[in-house]
Amino acid sequence: MKYAVLGAGLMGRAVAYDLLRHDDTDLVTIADSNRKALENAKAFLKDKRLKAQTFDAANPAQVEKIFTKVDSAVAAVHYEFNLGFTKAAIKTKTHFCDMGGNSAIVDKQLALNLKAKKAGITVIPDCGLAPGMVSLFTRWGIERFPWVDSVKIRVGGLPQKPTGALKYERLFSVEGLINEYIEPVRIIRDGKIQTIEPLSEIESIEFPPPYGALEAFTTSGGTSTLVDTYKNRLKNLDYKTIRYPGHCAIIRAMYELGYFNEKPIITKSGKVIPRHLARVLFENNIPICRDDVTLMRVIFEGSGNKHEITIIDKATSNPHLTAMMRTTAFPAAIIAWMQTHGYISTTGVLPQELCVPVEPFIAELQKRGISISGI
């Protein structure tokens, strides 16, 4: 089998690593505009089946040229390119999945469903952690427990040894992080789809030591397509991000002060876009995390019953993969592998909870050492 990975950052590198673990993988083409990122990926992966090349994600001809040579492609770049990648996949009849992160883009991808179906391919958006595999765990619980009427999804990537006021270190792009913090949050509440504010409804959530009492608060994107998929099945569905206590209050203050606004403001040194400034300050002052933990809990409730699925996954040292790489990139790689091996037979542009077989997916996660309690 032949695969393409678009993006040679941490997530793209981990996707390529996972795909190269399969004996029947003949080629993984990893593409990026950044030559240094490609060199770093090559040095990390050290595999003769890996081909690294530069490309322009905004150039359809270059994307199509890559797609024509592979069976399935995975996007691990900014979500703004995913619609163009979807169109290229349809044109070249190549299976495609991405890590998503923006509901408006996903809606535009889903609108191409009939074209993808006609091309005989499957395109699956939002295949990371959250949005991502939490959708499949949600489906698992809803199908297993007829009494479920409420689902709470709680997810966070945290440094194992927190420092500073934010108690946070970078695990993925700052642009994506800011989007989660500021965009509207879609939920199901009292049987109706509602939109609420991000950085609100703080609650306490407990994990085993050394993590203990943490906080969870509303952020965007985590429910992905689940709100529409289960709007007639669930009474309540929501998603919150987990952080160490006190984090939300600081980010909320920045939000209220306008640090994430995209409208330019006038300063003594000229025009400044606050969001651009905030991004640079985050990148310059918050280090990249190398020793992290991913915490996930999906809580099913209804008719006095309750069931929980929990993941606590830590960074590995040999090879060095952060927990966020493992729990975000591995799910996307698994789905790309499933697309090429007949596990996903339905064609079109589809939410993963409607087309990815849950049990085989969970089995693949477990093969990679991701421990899941409650399954």
C-alpha positions in Angstrom: 0.0 0.0 0.0 1.1 3.6 -0.7 0.2 6.6 1.5 0.7 10.3 1.5 1.1 12.4 4.6 0.6 16.1 4.1 2.6 17.9 6.8 5.9 17.0 8.4 5.3 18.5 11.8 4.9 16.5 15.0 1.6 15.0 13.9 2.5 14.2 10.4 5.7 12.6 11.5 3.7 10.3 13.9 1.3 9.4 11.2 4.1 8.4 8.9 5.8 6.4 11.7 2.6 4.5 12.3 2.0 3.7 8.6 5.5 2.5 8.2 5.0 -0.1 10.9 2.9 -2.2 8.5 4.8 -4.8 6.5 2.6 -4.2 3.4 3.3 -0.5 3.3 5.4 0.1 0.1 5.6 3.9 0.2 4.9 6.8 2.5 5.3 10.2 0.8 5.6 13.0 3.4 5.2 16.4 2.0 5.7 19.9 3.4 6.7 23.4 2.4 9.4 23.5 5.1 12.6 21.7 4.1 13.9 21.6 7.6 10.7 19.9 8.8 11.2 17.3 6.1 14.8 16.7 7.1 13.8 16.3 10.7 11.1 13.8 9.7 13.6 11.7 7.6 16.1 11.7 10.5 13.4 10.5 12.9 11.8 7.9 10.7 14.9 6.4 9.0 13.1 4.2 6.6 13.8 3.5 2.9 10.1 3.4 2.1 9.8 7.1 3.1 9.9 9.7 0.4 10.1 13.4 1.4 9.2 16.2 -0.9 8.3 19.8 -0.8 4.9 21.0 -1.9 2.5 24.0 -1.8 -0.7 23.0 0.1 -2.6 25.7 -1.8 -1.5 24.5 -5.2 -4.1 21.9 -6.5 -1.9 20.6 -9.2 0.9 19.7 -6.8 -1.6 18.1 -4.4 -3.2 16.1 -7.2 0.2 14.9 -8.4 1.0 13.5 -5.0 -2.5 11.9 -4.6 -2.3 10.1 -8.0 0.6 8.0 -6.7 -1.0 6.7 -3.4 -3.9 4.7 -2.2 -4.8 7.0 0.8 -3.7 10.4 2.0 -3.7 12.0 5.5 -3.6 15.7 6.1 -1.7 16.9 9.2 -1.6 20.6 8.3 -3.8 23.7 9.0 -7.5 22.9 8.5 -7.8 25.7 5.9 -6.4 23.4 3.3 -8.7 20.4 3.9 -11.5 21.4 1.5 -8.9 21.7 -1.3 -7.4 18.4 -0.3 -10.9 16.9 -0.4 -11.5 18.1 -3.9 -8.1 16.8 -5.0 -9.0 13.4 -3.5 -12.2 13.2 -5.4 -10.6 14.2 -8.7 -7.8 11.6 -8.3 -10.1 9.0 -6.7 -7.9 8.7 -3.6 -9.1 7.9 -0.1 -8.5 10.8 2.3 -8.8 11.7 6.0 -7.7 14.7 8.0 -7.3 16.0 11.5 -9.9 18.7 11.0 -10.6 21.2 13.7 -13.0 23.6 12.1 -16.7 22.9 11.8 -17.4 25.3 8.9 -14.7 23.6 6.8 -16.1 20.2 7.7 -19.6 21.2 6.6 -18.2 22.2 3.2 -16.4 18.9 2.9 -19.6 17.0 3.8 -21.4 18.9 1.0 -19.2 17.0 -1.5 -20.5 13.6 -0.3 -22.2 12.7 -3.6 -19.1 13.6 -5.7 -16.9 11.4 -3.4 -19.4 8.6 -3.6 -19.4 8.8 -7.4 -15.6 8.7 -7.3 -15.8 5.5 -5.2 -13.7 6.9 -2.4 -14.1 7.7 1.3 -13.2 11.1 2.7 -13.3 11.3 6.5 -12.8 14.6 8.3 -11.8 15.3 11.9 -9.8 12.1 12.5 -7.6 13.1 15.4 -8.3 13.0 19.2 -11.0 15.5 19.8 -12.4 16.1 17.2 -11.6 12.5 16.4 -11.6 9.2 18.2 -13.9 10.5 20.9 -16.6 10.3 18.3 -16.1 6.6 18.0 -16.1 6.0 21.7 -19.3 8.0 21.8 -20.8 5.7 19.3 -19.6 2.7 21.2 -21.4 3.7 24.3 -24.6 4.7 22.6 -24.8 1.4 20.7 -24.0 -0.7 23.8 -26.2 1.0 26.4 -29.8 1.7 25.3 -30.4 3.8 28.4 -27.9 6.5 27.4 -29.4 9.9 26.9 -26.5 12.1 27.9 -22.8 12.1 26.9 -20.0 14.2 28.4 -16.7 14.3 26.6 -13.6 15.6 28.5 -10.2 15.7 27.0 -6.9 17.4 27.7 -3.2 17.3 26.8 -1.1 18.4 29.7 2.6 18.6 30.7 3.3 15.9 33.3 5.4 18.5 35.3 3.5 21.7 35.0 5.2 25.1 35.6 4.2 28.7 35.3 0.9 30.4 35.8 -0.8 28.7 32.8 0.6 25.2 33.8 0.7 24.4 30.1 3.1 23.6 27.3 2.5 23.5 23.6 1.5 20.2 22.1 0.1 21.3 18.7 -0.2 24.5 16.6 -1.0 27.7 18.5 -3.4 28.7 15.7 -5.4 25.6 16.4 -5.3 26.1 20.1 -6.6 29.7 19.8 -9.4 28.5 17.6 -10.5 26.1 20.3 -10.5 28.8 22.9 -12.5 31.4 21.0 -14.9 29.8 18.5 -18.6 29.2 19.4 -19.3 25.8 21.1 -22.0 23.5 19.7 -23.8 21.2 22.1 -27.0 19.3 22.6 -28.9 20.5 25.7 -32.4 19.5 26.7 -32.8 17.8 23.3 -32.0 20.9 21.3 -28.8 22.0 19.4 -27.4 25.1 21.1 -24.4 27.3 20.7 -22.7 28.5 23.9 -19.7 30.5 24.8 -16.2 29.0 24.9 -14.1 29.3 28.1 -17.2 28.9 30.3 -19.0 26.4 32.5 -15.9 25.4 34.5 -16.2 22.2 36.4 -13.9 20.0 38.5 -12.8 16.7 37.2 -10.7 14.1 39.1 -8.0 11.7 37.7 -5.8 9.3 39.6 -2.6 10.7 41.2 -0.4 12.5 40.3 -3.0 14.5 38.4 -5.8 14.7 41.0 -8.3 17.6 40.8 -8.3 19.3 37.4 -10.7 21.7 35.7 -12.7 21.3 32.5 -14.3 24.1 30.5 -16.1 24.6 27.2 -14.0 24.8 24.0 -15.0 24.5 20.3 -14.7 21.7 17.9 -14.6 18.6 20.1 -18.1 17.4 19.4 -17.4 17.7 15.6 -20.3 16.1 13.7 -21.7 14.3 16.8 -24.2 17.1 17.4 -25.9 16.5 14.1 -25.5 12.7 14.1 -27.2 12.3 17.5 -29.5 15.3 17.7 -32.5 13.0 17.6 -31.0 10.4 19.9 -29.5 12.3 22.9 -30.9 14.7 25.4 -27.5 16.2 26.2 -24.0 16.1 24.6 -21.1 18.4 25.4 -17.4 18.7 25.2 -14.9 20.3 27.6 -11.1 20.7 27.6 -9.1 19.6 30.7 -6.4 21.8 32.2 -4.7 22.3 35.5 -6.8 24.5 37.8 -6.5 28.2 37.1 -5.7 28.0 33.4 -9.2 28.9 32.1 -9.4 32.1 34.2 -6.2 33.4 32.6 -7.2 32.6 29.1 -10.7 34.0 29.7 -9.1 37.3 30.9 -7.1 37.4 27.6 -10.2 36.7 25.6 -12.2 39.4 27.3 -9.3 41.9 26.9 -9.3 41.3 23.1 -6.0 39.5 22.8 -7.5 37.0 20.3 -9.3 39.6 18.1 -8.4 39.7 14.4 -9.4 43.4 13.9 -6.2 45.6 13.8 -5.7 48.1 16.6 -3.6 51.3 16.5 -0.5 51.4 18.8 2.4 53.9 19.0 4.4 51.5 16.8 1.7 51.1 14.2 -1.1 48.7 13.4 -1.2 45.4 15.3 -3.6 42.4 15.0 -4.0 41.2 18.6 -4.4 37.6 17.6 -1.1 37.6 15.7 0.6 39.1 18.7 -1.0 36.6 21.0 0.2 33.7 18.8 3.8 35.0 18.7 3.8 35.5 22.5 2.5 32.0 23.0 5.1 30.5 20.6 8.0 32.6 22.2 7.1 32.0 25.8 5.4 28.7 26.1 7.8 25.8 25.4 7.0 22.7 23.3 6.1 19.9 25.6 8.1 16.7 25.4 6.9 14.9 28.5 3.1 15.1 28.3 0.0 13.1 29.2 -3.3 12.8 27.4 -6.3 12.5 29.6 -9.7 11.5 28.1 -13.0 10.6 29.7 -16.3 9.9 28.0 -19.2 9.7 30.4 -22.5 8.0 29.5 -25.5 8.7 31.6 -29.3 8.0 31.6 -32.1 6.5 33.6 -30.0 6.5 36.8 -27.1 4.6 35.1 -23.6 5.7 34.4 -20.6 4.3 32.5 -17.2 5.9 31.9 -14.4 5.3 29.4 -11.0 6.6 30.4 -7.6 7.0 28.7 -4.4 8.1 30.4 -1.6 8.0 27.9 1.9 9.2 28.4 4.8 10.2 26.1 7.2 7.4 25.1 11.0 7.6 25.0 11.9 5.0 22.4 11.0 6.3 20.0 10.1 9.7 21.4 6.5 10.3 20.7 4.4 12.7 22.8 1.1 11.4 24.1 -0.6 14.0 21.9 1.2 12.6 18.9 0.1 9.0 19.9 -3.6 9.9 20.6 -4.0 12.4 17.7 -1.9 11.0 14.9 -2.3 7.3 15.5 -6.2 7.4 15.1 -5.8 9.2 11.7 -3.2 6.7 10.6 -5.4 3.8 11.7 -8.3 5.2 9.7 -6.1 5.7 6.6 -4.9 2.1 7.0 -8.6 0.9 7.3 -9.5 2.8 4.1 -6.9 0.8 2.1 -7.7 -2.6 3.7 -11.4 -2.9 3.2 -12.6 -2.1 6.7 -14.5 1.0 5.5 -16.8 0.0 2.7 -19.1 3.0 2.5 -18.1 5.7 0.1 -18.6 9.5 0.2 -17.6 12.3 2.6 -18.7 10.9 5.9 -18.4 11.5 9.7 -16.3 8.8 11.2 -19.0 7.7 13.6 -21.1 6.7 10.6 -18.5 4.7 8.7 -15.5 3.6 10.8 -16.1 0.1 12.5 -15.6 0.8 16.2 -14.4 -2.6 17.5 -11.5 -3.0 15.0 -10.5 0.6 15.6 -10.4 0.2 19.3 -8.4 -3.0 18.8 -5.8 -1.1 16.7 -5.5 1.5 19.4 -4.8 -1.2 22.0 -2.2 -2.8 19.8 -0.3 0.6 20.0 -0.2 0.5 23.7 -3.0 3.0 24.3 -4.8 1.6 27.4 -8.6 2.1 27.5 -10.5 1.4 30.7 -14.2 0.9 30.6 -14.2 -1.0 27.3 
